Amino acid sequence: MKKYNNNLNWRYATKKFDISKNIPEVDLEQLLEAIRLSPSSYGLQPYQVFVIKNPELREKLKSAAWNQPQIIDASHLLVFANLKEIDKVYVDGYLDMIAETRNQTREDLSRLETMLDNTVLKFSSEKKNQWASNQAYIALGNLLSAAANCKIDACPMEGFEAIKFDEILGLKEKGLTTAVIATLGYRSSEDKQQYAIKVRKNKEKLFNRL
Ligand SMILES: Cc1cc2nc3c(=O)[nH]c(=O)nc-3n(C[C@H](O)[C@H](O)[C@H](O)COP(=O)(O)O)c2cc1C
């Protein structure tokens, strides 16, 4: 655990990536697996992740992300896009997947189905979108911890225009919208941010032990 926290202390939101370094495919797969294994409300995973290497595409996206250089300098750009609408068809697909994976019948899952009918499917469109975006952020958090633990640098980013990202990536047609993005790679030795002392609330201010 100490090593885990040391790695969290090692990580920082990287501002300048070493453009000559690429994440080996085997490590990238492990990071994607950490995303895949992320928990989500009811397990619905209401998002998709776009793993972007293509330089031309990233150049376009950079201009929709306040021209932040990480978008093109990093080894990879990940776009977390959440479902805007969760409907019965989506929920049914999920229930079918559980039934198949766990060798259960759909009747076995009737309680879960009722619960989903009475909760997520009853959310307003706005709440569905917010809820789905929240789930994508959990996956982002997992990615950041996983990356730190294999000494891969990352920068989580909200500094972008979702409407433009959606347009460039054709997300609207897929019922998706950009929730948050992250760049992954290796820090440049010139990135001064790596030497900045971490600023965090102390435990007294953060935790309330009751
Ligand atoms: C959701 C989220 C969005 C962020 N957006 C940006 C961003 O657009 N550009 C950037 O350089 N840093 C961004 N950051 C980095 C934060 O500023 C940084 O995590 C915070 O200041 C704490 O510093 P540390 O991560 O280096 O320890 C973002 C972080 C999070 C978690």
The ligand as a Tripos MOL2 file, in Angstrom:
@<TRIPOS>MOLECULE
LIG
   31    33     1     0     0
SMALL
NO_CHARGES

@<TRIPOS>ATOM
      1 C1        -11.3570   16.1160  -14.0940 C.3       1 LIG1
      2 C2        -10.0640   16.8500  -14.2230 C.ar      1 LIG1
      3 C3         -9.8950   17.7890  -15.2400 C.ar      1 LIG1
      4 C4         -8.6720   18.4320  -15.4180 C.ar      1 LIG1
      5 N1         -8.4820   19.2500  -16.5040 N.ar      1 LIG1
      6 C5         -7.2180   19.6680  -16.8070 C.ar      1 LIG1
      7 C6         -6.9300   20.2950  -18.0350 C.ar      1 LIG1
      8 O1         -7.7850   20.5020  -18.8880 O.2       1 LIG1
      9 N2         -5.6400   20.6540  -18.2850 N.ar      1 LIG1
     10 C7         -4.6410   20.4200  -17.3820 C.ar      1 LIG1
     11 O2         -3.4890   20.7510  -17.6800 O.2       1 LIG1
     12 N3         -4.8950   19.8330  -16.1910 N.ar      1 LIG1
     13 C8         -6.1420   19.4340  -15.8750 C.ar      1 LIG1
     14 N4         -6.3980   18.7780  -14.7100 N.ar      1 LIG1
     15 C9         -5.3060   18.5820  -13.7450 C.3       1 LIG1
     16 C10        -5.5600   19.2150  -12.3730 C.3       1 LIG1
     17 O3         -5.3540   20.6030  -12.4540 O.3       1 LIG1
     18 C11        -4.6270   18.5290  -11.3660 C.3       1 LIG1
     19 O4         -4.9710   17.1870  -11.2860 O.3       1 LIG1
     20 C12        -4.7260   19.1610   -9.9750 C.3       1 LIG1
     21 O5         -4.2780   20.4910   -9.9850 O.3       1 LIG1
     22 C13        -3.9360   18.3780   -8.9520 C.3       1 LIG1
     23 O6         -2.5970   18.2670   -9.3350 O.3       1 LIG1
     24 P1         -1.8650   16.8850   -9.6720 P.3       1 LIG1
     25 O7         -2.8300   16.0340  -10.4270 O.co2     1 LIG1
     26 O8         -0.6950   17.3170  -10.5290 O.co2     1 LIG1
     27 O9         -1.4330   16.2630   -8.3870 O.co2     1 LIG1
     28 C14        -7.6190   18.1720  -14.5080 C.ar      1 LIG1
     29 C15        -7.8150   17.2630  -13.4780 C.ar      1 LIG1
     30 C16        -9.0090   16.5840  -13.3360 C.ar      1 LIG1
     31 C17        -9.1530   15.5400  -12.2640 C.3       1 LIG1
@<TRIPOS>BOND
     1     1     2 1
     2     2     3 ar
     3     2    30 ar
     4     3     4 ar
     5     4     5 ar
     6     4    28 ar
     7     5     6 ar
     8     6     7 ar
     9     6    13 1
    10     7     8 2
    11     7     9 ar
    12     9    10 ar
    13    10    11 2
    14    10    12 ar
    15    12    13 ar
    16    13    14 ar
    17    14    15 1
    18    14    28 ar
    19    15    16 1
    20    16    17 1
    21    16    18 1
    22    18    19 1
    23    18    20 1
    24    20    21 1
    25    20    22 1
    26    22    23 1
    27    23    24 1
    28    24    25 2
    29    24    26 1
    30    24    27 1
    31    28    29 ar
    32    29    30 ar
    33    30    31 1
@<TRIPOS>SUBSTRUCTURE
     1 LIG1         1 GROUP 0 **** ****
